[in-house]
């Protein structure tokens, strides 16, 4: 069940003109229902495929691509603004880098390996878990 888009007026004083509730937020100037907008980040965090999201909510590929890029930028901005350095004096930080995949045609150098690069960072700190 989708939540219909809310376009009600915000309470105003005698000095303010009425404004729409979506005005000035990331819900401004879009045709999606609020329920659909709320479900997009949730589906991305769950790891749903873009094609699956598009079929479920009947989004065009252009709309879905725009929203996925926007949500990824919001998440990246949050991570950049809330970044915290790890390590320091007396702290142990371990880094492990691995690449999983296979060589194309079973030939070539290690650099030609097709696959995913996985970077794991572990900090030994009893007060905090990463």
LOLUM-592151 format. One record per residue (C-alpha): residue number from 1; residue in one letter; chain; x, y, z. Coordinates in nm, 2 decimals. Example, Ala and Ser with C-alpha at 12.3 -4.5 7.8 and 13.67 -1.06 7.14 Angstrom:
SITE/1/a/A/1.23/-0.45/0.78
SITE/2/s/A/1.37/-0.11/0.71
END
This chain:
SITE/1/x/A/0.00/0.00/0.00
SITE/2/x/A/0.16/0.33/-0.11
SITE/3/x/A/0.12/0.65/0.09
SITE/4/x/A/-0.02/0.92/-0.13
SITE/5/x/A/0.19/1.23/-0.18
SITE/6/x/A/0.10/1.50/0.08
SITE/7/x/A/0.06/1.85/-0.06
SITE/8/x/A/-0.12/2.01/0.23
SITE/9/x/A/-0.04/2.36/0.35
SITE/10/x/A/0.18/2.43/0.65
SITE/11/x/A/0.04/2.64/0.93
SITE/12/x/A/0.11/3.01/0.87
SITE/13/x/A/0.11/3.33/1.06
SITE/14/x/A/-0.03/3.66/0.93
SITE/15/x/A/0.31/3.76/0.80
SITE/16/x/A/0.38/3.44/0.60
SITE/17/x/A/0.23/3.31/0.28
SITE/18/x/A/0.12/2.95/0.28
SITE/19/x/A/0.39/2.70/0.17
SITE/20/x/A/0.36/2.34/0.06
SITE/21/x/A/0.51/2.08/0.30
SITE/22/x/A/0.75/1.96/0.03
SITE/23/x/A/0.89/2.31/-0.03
SITE/24/x/A/1.26/2.34/0.05
SITE/25/x/A/1.32/1.97/0.10
SITE/26/x/A/1.45/1.69/-0.12
SITE/27/x/A/1.08/1.61/-0.20
SITE/28/x/A/1.04/1.94/-0.39
SITE/29/x/A/0.97/1.93/-0.76
SITE/30/x/A/0.91/1.56/-0.80
SITE/31/x/A/0.61/1.35/-0.90
SITE/32/x/A/0.67/1.05/-0.69
SITE/33/x/A/0.46/0.97/-0.39
SITE/34/x/A/0.62/1.03/-0.05
SITE/35/x/A/0.59/0.66/0.03
SITE/36/x/A/0.78/0.57/-0.28
SITE/37/x/A/1.05/0.82/-0.20
SITE/38/x/A/1.09/0.67/0.15
SITE/39/x/A/1.11/0.32/0.02
SITE/40/x/A/1.39/0.40/-0.23
SITE/41/x/A/1.67/0.45/0.04
SITE/42/x/A/1.53/0.15/0.23
SITE/43/x/A/1.56/-0.07/-0.08
SITE/44/x/A/1.91/0.06/-0.16
SITE/45/x/A/2.03/-0.02/0.20
SITE/46/x/A/1.87/-0.37/0.17
SITE/47/x/A/2.08/-0.42/-0.14
SITE/48/x/A/1.79/-0.46/-0.39
SITE/49/x/A/1.89/-0.46/-0.75
SITE/50/x/A/1.79/-0.14/-0.95
SITE/51/x/A/1.59/-0.35/-1.20
SITE/52/x/A/1.39/-0.51/-0.91
SITE/53/x/A/1.31/-0.17/-0.76
SITE/54/x/A/1.20/-0.04/-1.10
SITE/55/x/A/0.97/-0.34/-1.16
SITE/56/x/A/0.82/-0.32/-0.81
SITE/57/x/A/0.74/0.05/-0.81
SITE/58/x/A/0.70/0.09/-1.19
SITE/59/x/A/0.96/0.36/-1.22
SITE/60/x/A/1.11/0.45/-1.56
SITE/61/x/A/1.48/0.37/-1.59
SITE/62/x/A/1.56/0.75/-1.61
SITE/63/x/A/1.37/0.83/-1.30
SITE/64/x/A/1.53/0.54/-1.11
SITE/65/x/A/1.88/0.63/-1.23
SITE/66/x/A/1.83/0.99/-1.11
SITE/67/x/A/1.70/0.90/-0.77
SITE/68/x/A/1.97/0.63/-0.72
SITE/69/x/A/2.24/0.88/-0.80
SITE/70/x/A/2.08/1.14/-0.57
SITE/71/x/A/2.05/0.90/-0.28
SITE/72/x/A/2.40/0.78/-0.32
SITE/73/x/A/2.52/1.14/-0.32
SITE/74/x/A/2.33/1.20/0.01
SITE/75/x/A/2.48/0.89/0.17
SITE/76/x/A/2.83/0.99/0.05
SITE/77/x/A/2.79/1.35/0.18
SITE/78/x/A/2.68/1.21/0.52
SITE/79/x/A/2.98/0.98/0.53
SITE/80/x/A/3.22/1.26/0.44
SITE/81/x/A/3.08/1.50/0.69
SITE/82/x/A/3.08/1.24/0.97
SITE/83/x/A/3.41/1.07/0.89
SITE/84/x/A/3.62/0.98/1.19
SITE/85/x/A/3.99/0.89/1.18
SITE/86/x/A/4.08/0.56/1.33
SITE/87/x/A/4.41/0.47/1.49
SITE/88/x/A/4.64/0.69/1.68
SITE/89/x/A/4.90/0.65/1.96
SITE/90/x/A/4.86/0.31/2.12
SITE/91/x/A/4.59/0.19/1.88
SITE/92/x/A/4.62/-0.11/1.66
SITE/93/x/A/4.46/-0.09/1.31
SITE/94/x/A/4.48/-0.39/1.07
SITE/95/x/A/4.41/-0.35/0.70
SITE/96/x/A/4.35/-0.65/0.47
SITE/97/x/A/4.31/-0.61/0.09
SITE/98/x/A/4.19/-0.89/-0.13
SITE/99/x/A/4.05/-0.92/-0.48
SITE/100/x/A/3.81/-1.20/-0.57
SITE/101/x/A/3.74/-1.30/-0.92
SITE/102/x/A/3.90/-1.49/-1.21
SITE/103/x/A/4.15/-1.41/-1.49
SITE/104/x/A/4.01/-1.35/-1.83
SITE/105/x/A/4.06/-1.67/-2.03
SITE/106/x/A/4.27/-1.80/-1.74
SITE/107/x/A/4.57/-1.59/-1.86
SITE/108/x/A/4.74/-1.27/-1.77
SITE/109/x/A/4.89/-1.09/-1.48
SITE/110/x/A/4.75/-1.03/-1.13
SITE/111/x/A/4.65/-0.68/-1.24
SITE/112/x/A/4.42/-0.82/-1.51
SITE/113/x/A/4.21/-1.01/-1.26
SITE/114/x/A/3.84/-0.93/-1.31
SITE/115/x/A/3.64/-0.92/-1.00
SITE/116/x/A/3.57/-0.72/-0.68
SITE/117/x/A/3.83/-0.56/-0.46
SITE/118/x/A/3.75/-0.60/-0.09
SITE/119/x/A/3.91/-0.37/0.17
SITE/120/x/A/3.87/-0.46/0.54
SITE/121/x/A/3.98/-0.23/0.82
SITE/122/x/A/3.98/-0.36/1.17
SITE/123/x/A/4.04/-0.15/1.48
SITE/124/x/A/4.10/-0.31/1.82
SITE/125/x/A/3.92/-0.09/2.06
SITE/126/x/A/3.71/-0.23/2.34
SITE/127/x/A/3.51/0.09/2.36
SITE/128/x/A/3.40/0.09/2.00
SITE/129/x/A/3.31/-0.15/1.73
SITE/130/x/A/3.35/-0.09/1.35
END
